[in-house]
């Protein structure tokens, strides 16, 4: 059975980026906030975004949906993109291109 990308909010199939993310992460922003605002990360939709979570290692993400409390899209494993979601409270900071 082949993997079918999830349906987006408008009913179309979401697809991962056709290429890998940049080879190195961007410099970490100096500021951090108590919670990431959905309006701020909405500007990163369909752009390579580096996420620094509150706990764990940073990772490349390609957001395709932003809700009130979460963001969904494709996470880079180091070899391929996988669809995943993340609670905005778990993000310490981010940077997108």
C-alpha positions as CSV (number, residue, x, y, z in Angstrom):
1,X,0.0,0.0,0.0
2,X,1.5,3.4,-1.0
3,X,1.7,6.3,1.4
4,X,-0.9,8.9,0.8
5,X,-0.2,12.4,1.9
6,X,-2.8,13.8,4.3
7,X,-5.6,16.1,3.1
8,X,-5.1,19.7,4.0
9,X,-7.9,22.0,5.4
10,X,-9.2,22.8,1.9
11,X,-9.3,19.1,1.0
12,X,-6.2,18.9,-1.3
13,X,-3.4,16.5,-0.7
14,X,-0.4,18.0,1.1
15,X,2.9,17.1,-0.4
16,X,6.4,17.4,1.2
17,X,9.0,19.6,-0.4
18,X,10.7,18.3,-3.5
19,X,14.1,18.8,-2.0
20,X,15.9,18.5,1.3
21,X,16.3,21.5,3.6
22,X,19.4,23.6,3.7
23,X,22.5,21.6,4.8
24,X,23.1,23.5,8.0
25,X,20.7,25.1,10.5
26,X,20.5,28.9,10.8
27,X,21.8,30.8,13.8
28,X,19.5,30.5,16.8
29,X,17.5,33.7,17.4
30,X,18.6,35.4,20.7
31,X,15.0,36.0,21.9
32,X,12.6,33.4,23.2
33,X,9.1,33.7,24.4
34,X,6.8,31.8,26.7
35,X,4.7,30.5,23.9
36,X,4.9,30.7,20.1
37,X,2.2,32.8,18.6
38,X,0.2,31.2,15.8
39,X,0.4,34.4,13.8
40,X,4.1,34.5,14.0
41,X,4.7,31.0,12.7
42,X,2.0,31.4,10.1
43,X,4.5,33.5,8.1
44,X,6.6,30.3,7.7
45,X,3.9,28.3,5.9
46,X,5.3,26.4,3.0
47,X,8.9,27.6,3.8
48,X,11.9,25.7,5.2
49,X,11.7,26.4,9.0
50,X,14.2,25.4,11.7
51,X,12.5,24.5,15.0
52,X,14.2,24.7,18.4
53,X,11.9,22.7,20.7
54,X,11.9,23.4,24.5
55,X,13.4,19.9,25.0
56,X,15.5,17.9,22.5
57,X,17.4,18.7,19.4
58,X,16.4,21.2,16.7
59,X,15.1,20.0,13.4
60,X,14.0,21.2,10.0
61,X,10.2,21.5,9.4
62,X,8.0,22.5,6.5
63,X,4.8,23.8,7.9
64,X,1.6,23.4,5.9
65,X,-1.1,24.2,8.5
66,X,-1.2,26.4,11.6
67,X,-4.0,26.2,14.1
68,X,-4.7,28.0,17.4
69,X,-2.5,25.7,19.4
70,X,-0.5,23.5,16.9
71,X,1.4,23.4,13.7
72,X,1.4,20.5,11.2
73,X,3.6,19.8,8.2
74,X,6.6,17.8,7.2
75,X,9.6,17.1,9.5
76,X,13.0,16.2,8.0
77,X,14.5,13.0,9.4
78,X,17.9,13.5,7.8
79,X,17.0,11.3,4.9
80,X,13.3,12.1,4.0
81,X,10.3,14.1,5.0
82,X,7.6,12.7,7.3
83,X,4.2,14.3,8.1
84,X,3.9,15.3,11.8
85,X,2.3,17.9,14.1
86,X,3.6,19.9,17.0
87,X,2.0,21.7,19.9
88,X,3.1,25.4,19.7
89,X,3.8,25.3,23.5
90,X,6.6,22.8,22.8
91,X,8.5,25.2,20.5
92,X,11.0,27.5,22.1
93,X,11.9,29.5,19.0
94,X,12.1,29.1,15.2
95,X,13.5,30.6,12.1
96,X,12.2,30.3,8.5
97,X,13.5,31.0,5.0
